[in-house]
Amino acid sequence: MLAATAFYEDPLVVFCIGLALLILFFWYFATDIEKRKRTIGTILIFGVCGLCFLAATPPDKKLKGGIDIVGGSSFTLRVQPRETENGTSEPPTAHQIDQAISVLRKRLDATGTNEAQINRLGADHIQVQMPGVTEEESDNIREIIQKVAKLELREVSPRNSEIGPDNKTLAQRVHEGSEIVPGYRAYLLTEKNEAGQEYSTPILLNRRTALGGKDIEQAYPDPTQQDAVGIVLNNAGADKMIALTQNMRPKVDRIAILLDDKVLNAPVVNSVPLSKNFQISGLREPGDPKTLSDALMNPLENPLKVETATKVSAAYGSAVVKQAIWAGAVGLSITFLFVLLYYRVAGFVAIIGLLINGVILFGIMAMFGF
């Protein structure tokens, strides 16, 4: 059986078998000789059944189980409102929910979780079911799901470090709420000193986003720097970058790079104007550049909040499978017995047809990964 299964998995063998069955299929309809038609039809049926049987053997490896059978994790997500440029909340639209589902599918496919089932629930909820994942994999996937990867570039206010009468910078006064600057908002920038200790300082940024995730054409871990991600902008993004930087003062003015509303860094512009390529650096944890670059290629327009997380044990699924097999075997046996006693030969033909239908059904499910 193992040799037959390995033989079937050879792509050339599958192609040849499929081609032969296709020729028999057309030959069956082309011939008018009844005896030949019956012979071809019999060979065609046995060929299709044999192909489907090998495709579904062994069933525990070839047939994919759902979350209620093999266990796994299930998340119910709520699509959050997003903040507009004037600071108000905007509820998610149908298009944004569809975009979130599409992004989740791409992100999970990139992690190898291509069996995840993603469905829309109600007006603003999404259900994600992942059969066969472990508890550790489930925790990692939860982080990937919730990462918005909303990249923004904003202009740092030229008055950011302006010292007031209280000996505080303008950014610090705005952050504390003692002063308001129209069109600007204070954020916290976390940096490291020479001793490697982290500290945070307020930074005053323009409320208007100069560039966003839609302007990114490519994001990749920088091969020359382990803590950095290289960014390539599309043509529209390059035009926005030029418009942002062309009037800036080299080695004086700064641009802040934000991810999910958190300031990553705020480098000084060394030359103007900048164009298509720039770099995000300062990623501290191993694997962050790869995770960030994957997320930036599939950014979410709206944040996602995990409202419920359910873990299903595989032991429960195993018990369900055993019960279903026994119930099916007993039910089919009683049905077959009744059909044979009542319909005799016609009943026997019907049973054979039902068995062939079942073999073909499970074979197709195995071939196409249903």
C-alpha positions in Angstrom: 0.0 0.0 0.0 2.8 2.4 0.8 4.5 1.7 -2.5 1.2 2.3 -4.3 0.7 5.6 -2.5 4.2 6.8 -3.3 3.7 5.7 -6.9 0.6 7.8 -7.1 2.3 10.9 -5.7 4.7 11.0 -8.6 3.3 14.0 -10.8 4.3 12.3 -14.0 2.3 9.2 -13.0 -0.8 11.3 -12.0 -0.6 13.2 -15.4 -0.4 9.9 -17.4 -3.3 8.4 -15.5 -5.4 11.5 -15.8 -4.6 11.7 -19.6 -5.6 8.0 -20.0 -8.9 8.5 -18.2 -9.6 11.6 -20.3 -9.1 9.6 -23.5 -11.4 6.8 -22.2 -14.0 9.4 -21.3 -14.1 10.9 -24.9 -13.8 7.4 -26.4 -16.9 6.3 -24.4 -19.0 9.0 -26.0 -17.5 8.6 -29.4 -18.2 4.9 -29.9 -21.6 3.5 -31.0 -20.9 -0.1 -30.4 -22.7 -1.1 -27.2 -20.4 -3.9 -26.1 -17.3 -1.6 -26.5 -19.1 1.2 -24.7 -19.8 -1.0 -21.7 -16.2 -2.2 -21.6 -14.8 1.3 -21.8 -17.3 2.5 -19.2 -16.4 -0.3 -16.8 -12.7 0.4 -17.2 -13.3 4.2 -16.8 -15.3 3.7 -13.5 -12.6 1.3 -12.1 -9.9 3.7 -13.1 -11.5 6.8 -11.5 -12.3 4.8 -8.3 -8.7 3.5 -8.2 -7.3 7.0 -8.6 -9.6 8.4 -5.9 -8.9 5.5 -3.5 -5.1 6.1 -3.8 -5.6 9.8 -3.4 -7.5 9.3 -0.1 -5.2 6.6 1.3 -4.3 6.7 4.2 -7.3 8.9 5.2 -5.7 10.2 8.4 -2.9 11.8 6.4 -4.7 12.6 3.1 -8.0 13.9 4.4 -7.9 17.3 6.2 -9.9 17.3 9.4 -11.8 20.3 10.7 -11.2 22.0 14.0 -13.8 19.8 15.7 -12.0 16.7 14.6 -8.2 17.4 14.8 -8.4 20.2 17.4 -7.0 23.7 17.0 -7.8 27.3 17.9 -10.6 29.6 17.0 -10.7 33.4 17.3 -13.5 35.9 17.1 -12.2 39.3 16.1 -13.9 42.7 16.1 -12.8 45.3 13.5 -12.1 48.5 15.4 -12.9 52.0 14.3 -9.9 54.0 12.9 -8.9 57.5 13.9 -9.2 60.1 11.2 -6.7 63.0 10.7 -8.9 65.4 12.7 -8.9 63.0 15.7 -12.4 61.6 15.3 -13.3 57.8 15.1 -14.6 56.4 11.9 -16.6 53.1 12.1 -15.4 50.3 9.7 -17.1 50.1 6.3 -18.0 46.8 4.5 -15.0 47.4 2.2 -12.6 47.7 5.1 -13.9 44.5 6.7 -13.4 42.7 3.3 -9.9 44.1 3.2 -9.2 42.9 6.7 -10.3 39.3 5.7 -8.1 39.5 2.6 -5.1 40.7 4.7 -5.6 38.0 7.3 -5.7 35.3 4.6 -2.4 36.6 3.1 -0.7 36.8 6.6 -1.8 33.3 7.6 -0.8 31.8 4.3 2.7 33.4 4.7 3.0 31.6 8.1 2.1 28.2 6.5 -1.4 28.2 8.1 -3.1 27.8 4.7 -5.9 25.7 6.2 -7.4 28.5 8.3 -11.0 29.2 7.8 -11.9 32.9 7.8 -15.6 34.0 7.9 -17.4 37.2 8.4 -19.8 37.4 11.4 -22.4 40.1 11.7 -21.6 43.7 10.9 -18.0 44.1 12.2 -16.9 40.6 13.4 -14.6 38.0 11.8 -14.1 34.4 12.9 -10.8 32.6 12.3 -10.6 28.8 12.8 -7.2 27.0 12.5 -7.4 23.2 12.7 -4.3 21.3 13.9 -2.3 24.2 15.4 -0.5 23.8 18.7 -1.0 26.1 21.7 2.4 27.8 21.0 1.6 28.3 17.3 -1.8 29.7 18.3 -0.2 32.4 20.5 2.2 33.4 17.7 -0.7 33.5 15.2 -2.7 35.7 17.6 0.1 38.3 17.6 0.3 38.1 13.8 -3.5 38.6 13.5 -3.5 41.6 15.9 -0.6 43.4 14.3 -2.1 46.3 12.3 1.2 47.1 10.5 -0.1 50.6 9.9 3.0 52.4 8.7 3.0 56.2 8.7 5.6 58.9 7.9 4.9 62.3 9.6 6.8 65.5 9.6 8.4 66.5 13.0 7.5 70.0 13.9 10.4 72.5 13.3 9.5 73.9 16.7 9.7 70.5 18.4 12.7 71.4 20.6 11.7 75.1 21.2 12.3 75.9 24.9 9.6 77.9 26.7 9.6 80.1 29.8 9.2 77.0 32.0 12.4 75.5 30.5 10.4 72.7 28.8 10.3 71.9 25.1 7.2 72.6 23.1 6.7 68.9 22.5 6.8 68.3 26.3 4.3 71.1 27.0 1.9 69.7 24.4 2.3 66.2 25.8 1.5 67.4 29.3 -1.5 69.4 28.0 -0.3 72.8 29.0 -0.2 74.1 25.4 -2.0 73.2 22.2 -0.5 73.5 18.7 -3.2 73.3 16.0 -2.5 70.5 13.4 0.1 68.8 15.7 0.1 66.0 18.2 2.6 64.9 20.8 3.9 61.3 20.8 6.6 59.5 22.9 9.8 58.5 21.2 11.7 55.6 22.9 15.5 55.6 22.5 18.6 54.1 24.1 21.4 55.9 25.8 25.1 54.9 25.6 24.6 52.5 28.5 21.9 50.7 26.6 19.0 51.9 28.9 15.8 52.9 27.3 14.2 56.4 27.9 11.3 58.2 26.3 11.0 61.8 25.2 8.0 63.7 23.8 8.1 64.5 20.1 5.7 66.8 18.2 4.4 65.5 14.9 2.1 66.7 12.2 -1.4 65.2 12.5 -1.5 64.7 8.7 0.1 61.5 7.5 2.5 62.3 4.7 2.9 58.6 3.5 1.2 55.4 4.5 1.1 51.7 3.9 -0.6 52.0 0.6 2.4 53.8 -0.8 4.7 50.8 -0.1 5.7 48.7 -3.1 8.1 46.3 -1.4 9.3 45.7 2.2 12.2 43.3 3.0 14.7 42.5 5.8 17.8 44.5 5.0 20.6 42.0 4.3 23.3 44.6 5.3 21.8 45.4 8.7 20.2 42.9 11.1 17.9 45.3 12.8 16.5 47.1 9.7 13.8 46.7 7.1 14.3 48.2 3.6 11.3 50.0 2.1 10.7 50.7 -1.6 7.8 53.1 -2.4 5.6 53.0 -5.4 5.4 55.9 -7.9 2.7 57.7 -5.9 4.7 57.2 -2.7 7.9 58.5 -4.3 6.0 61.7 -5.3 4.7 62.1 -1.8 8.2 61.7 -0.4 9.6 64.3 -2.7 6.8 66.7 -1.8 7.5 66.1 1.9 11.2 66.6 1.9 12.0 69.0 -0.9 11.6 72.1 1.3 13.3 70.6 4.4 16.6 71.7 5.7 19.3 69.0 5.4 20.8 67.8 8.7 18.2 69.9 10.6 14.6 68.8 9.9 13.4 65.3 10.8 10.8 62.7 9.7 9.2 60.4 12.2 8.4 56.8 11.2 5.4 55.3 13.1 4.1 51.7 13.2 0.7 51.1 14.7 0.7 54.7 16.1 4.0 54.1 17.9 7.1 56.1 16.9 9.9 53.8 15.9 12.5 56.5 15.1 12.7 60.0 13.9 15.9 60.4 11.7 17.3 63.6 10.5 17.0 64.3 6.8 20.6 64.2 5.5 19.9 65.2 1.9 16.8 66.5 0.1 14.7 65.5 -1.6 14.3 61.9 -0.7 12.7 59.5 -3.2 11.7 55.8 -3.4 14.0 54.1 -1.0 14.4 54.4 2.7 15.1 52.3 5.8 13.4 51.5 9.1 16.0 50.6 11.7 16.1 50.0 15.5 14.2 46.7 15.5 15.5 45.1 18.7 14.1 41.5 18.8 15.4 38.7 16.5 12.9 37.9 13.8 11.3 41.4 14.0 12.5 42.5 10.5 11.0 39.4 8.9 7.7 39.8 10.8 7.5 43.5 10.1 8.3 43.2 6.4 5.6 40.5 6.0 3.1 42.7 7.8 3.9 45.8 5.9 3.3 44.0 2.6 -0.2 43.2 4.0 -1.2 46.2 6.2 -4.6 46.5 7.9 -6.6 49.7 7.5 -8.4 49.1 10.9 -7.1 47.5 14.1 -8.4 44.1 15.1 -9.4 43.1 18.7 -9.6 39.5 19.8 -12.8 39.2 21.7 -12.9 35.5 22.2 -10.2 32.8 21.9 -11.2 29.1 22.0 -8.9 26.1 22.1 -10.3 22.7 21.0 -8.6 19.5 22.2 -7.8 16.9 19.6 -8.9 14.2 22.1 -12.5 15.5 21.7 -12.2 15.3 17.9 -10.9 11.7 18.1 -13.9 10.7 20.2 -16.2 12.3 17.7 -14.6 10.5 14.8 -14.9 7.1 16.4 -18.6 7.7 17.3 -19.3 8.9 13.7 -17.6 5.9 12.2 -19.6 3.5 14.3 -22.8 5.3 13.7 -22.2 5.4 9.9 -21.2 1.7 9.8 -24.3 0.6 11.7 -26.6 2.9 9.7 -25.3 1.9 6.3 -25.3 -1.8 7.2 -29.0 -1.6 8.2 -29.8 0.4 5.0 -27.9 -2.0 2.8 -29.7 -5.0 4.3 -33.1 -3.4 3.7 -32.3 -2.4 0.1 -31.0 -5.9 -0.7 -34.0 -7.7 0.8 -36.5 -5.4 -0.8 -35.0 -4.6 -4.2 -32.8 -7.7 -4.7 -30.5 -7.2 -7.8 -31.5 -3.6 -8.3 -30.7 -2.9 -4.6 -27.3 -4.5 -5.0 -26.6 -2.2 -8.0 -27.7 0.8 -6.0 -25.3 -0.2 -3.1 -22.4 -0.5 -5.6 -23.3 2.9 -7.0 -23.4 4.4 -3.5 -20.0 3.0 -2.6 -18.5 4.3 -5.9 -19.9 7.7 -5.2 -18.4 7.7 -1.7 -14.9 6.7 -2.9 -15.0 9.4 -5.6 -16.3 12.0 -3.2 -13.5 11.4 -0.6 -10.9 11.1 -3.4 -11.8 14.5 -4.8 -11.7 16.0 -1.2 -8.2 14.6 -0.7 -7.0 15.8 -4.2 -8.2 19.4 -3.7 -7.5 19.7 0.0 -11.2 20.1 1.1 
